[in-house]
Amino acid sequence: MQNFVFYNPTKIIFGRNTVPRIGKETAAFATRVLLVYGQASSKKSGLHGQVMASLAQAGVTVVEHGGVCSNPLLAHVREGIAKVQQEDLQAIVAMGGGSVIDTAKAIAAGSPADCDVWDYFVGKQLITAALPITTVLTLAAAGSEMNSGMVITNEATQEKFAASHPLLYPKVSILDPEQTFTVPPTYTAYGAVDAIAHVLEFYMTTRDVDVPVQRDLMEGLIRNVMQSCARCLADPCDYGGRAALMWTATLALNGLTGAGLGQTAFPMHMIEHSLSALYNVPHGAGLAVVVPAWLRWQLGQDPARIAYLGRMIFSLPEQAADAETAELTIQALRSWFRKTGNPVSLTELNIPASDIPRIAANALALARVWRLNQYTQENIEEILTLAS
Amino acid sequence: MQNFVFYNPTKIIFGRNTVPRIGKETAAFATRVLLVYGQASSKKSGLHGQVMASLAQAGVTVVEHGGVCSNPLLAHVREGIAKVQQEDLQAIVAMGGGSVIDTAKAIAAGSPADCDVWDYFVGKQLITAALPITTVLTLAAAGSEMNSGMVITNEATQEKFAASHPLLYPKVSILDPEQTFTVPPTYTAYGAVDAIAHVLEFYMTTRDVDVPVQRDLMEGLIRNVMQSCARCLADPCDYGGRAALMWTATLALNGLTGAGLGQTAFPMHMIEHSLSALYNVPHGAGLAVVVPAWLRWQLGQDPARIAYLGRMIFSLPEQAADAETAELTIQALRSWFRKTGNPVSLTELNIPASDIPRIAANALALARVWRLNQYTQENIEEILTLAS
């Protein structure tokens, strides 16, 4: 096990009828807030009204900032920052999924900054201050509700980049599984893939092989994502299934899985971010295409690890050879992605193979920012070819 | 899954050569501290000198409070509180295992209090303030380094009672597995049993059967305690084994396993506390005697759950009947306790069966404080008889 620091001060309030607590929890930090949310769904579901009422009752004044889209955009972040500065707001309340929470984080970091917020994403500046953030989660997927990271797309440069800082842990996140009853099957499955990919990035890229506690935890999380996703698809209002998927997705990227693994990386996300940035593909859908391809590309280098995963996740037989079992593992994972309604090839995303060089060039830029120096134009093209 | 709040703000600094960070981490909260520790071992190992040097270098003045014993005593807590008040100290640094950290917590809560600190343990008063606590852990067992609970023995009344409050989460805990290389085999095994018991209390007493995420996590933790303990016994300086045992014991009682389980209870601890209070038995050794007996007493009521555990922990066959598998599970657990050097009967603790009524009467007092109303003098005696 490698040395680590684990520190996660987010307070999670989980369960039925917890949304009305957002007002009082937020009032502990601010009386004037920016409420960040997405498209029409939160108004249709009644959540918007509930959150507004709770904030009003706690004496919190709200400036609204709706319209966050999937693969959230830098321009919209900058508009939010302008509102915070003009109205002298003290905190950000996010109501939505990962895109909304990431937008809220970028506004929280960008509002008190002397520099442009994008400087944080390209590594030009380090975050030194951020407004407090509270959240009401509506999608089991990104894990942003209990971590310190954010991902934003710069639509001008077609870069989908990430940044993180301990100041960006939400102070409080409210997770009510009932708020996800209306998530359509496709997005339920995309979210499941996102959570699985978060675990797999750590699982596959750690160089430490003596991490049994973390490995057991990660395998358990992947199994639970798959089992709970299946329940949600069979019955969108299965509370136990929605609850298990929501909590698992949160645990999949709250720092716990990576604690002790040493240096890890996000190569699958690196490539997927280009699909999202260039084609506005839903993040989970893009990952469902990239993950099996990246694993197949990795097959020659580390069959033992993929085989071990397959034995733990798909109960593949102990006695078969690693190479064969690893191949079966990738097939089983890809089949599961397909079965749950995810695309598993670039073709299914309507992306022609002739675009591969352009996608690889875009991903390479992120590889350089993330210092993933083993990735080249050539091998990213290889991985994308395996995805086509 | 039941509603829950998860909030754990302790910062964990884990790994080799991390002890020298205690000074700077503590200086963030205080310049005058009480250093709480145990017997001679921390001086012999050089840890005491390292901690003192680090605190001095960070400009932190230290008043010492050594002499904490296993099953820490209320009188010693009160002496610590007197020192804090007389010397106007601002924080508590704990250097040791669970007994030391629990003593530090009791001093931290008792020092700013208007009432006697014992009032918190008998439920007469609620904690409303506590000094900040930092810790350097030397034993993988109690989990106190990352939770908000504490257990103290009132030697006058022979009561070993517990209390907890969010203010008691250590601000920072330093976990260096190398500091446990010198823990003797017996105490290594007692610590493992303590960690297993913490998980089992939740596992066995939740009434919610739809908690797959937590169940997987708990089963993984128990497997990892057993595997890592075996490594530590085979080679006390196996860093990977010590690291896995240390981190697993911390995760076993940091709030994560219980989040979502609803109401749970600590009936095995309830009975063990009486063995510690009356006979000064090491806590883990007492648990090794009580746990199999309690499980056997529970066998008639919930064979399915014990059988499921056995299949997940000891790979017992799926097809055998629950009652039979549950019996094999208890036998396997008891055998493992014995194999690792734990006592598994009252006789091995030199406690005669004729003492059972007295022990049960003592445990019953705690059962009333913890509102475990299903426990009576009679059924506690039954459980103790199964342990004899």
Interface residues (C-beta under 8 A of the other chain):
Chain A: M1 Q2 N3 F4 V5 F6 Y7 N8 P9 T10 K11 I12 I13 F14 G15 R16 T18 P177 D210 P212 V213 D216 L217 E219 G220 L221 R223 N224 Q227 S228 Y239 G240 A243 A244 W247 T248 L251 L256 A259 G260
Chain B: M1 Q2 N3 F4 V5 F6 Y7 N8 P9 T10 K11 I12 I13 F14 G15 R16 T18 P177 D210 P212 V213 D216 L217 E219 G220 L221 R223 N224 Q227 S228 Y239 G240 A243 A244 W247 T248 L251 L256 A259 G260
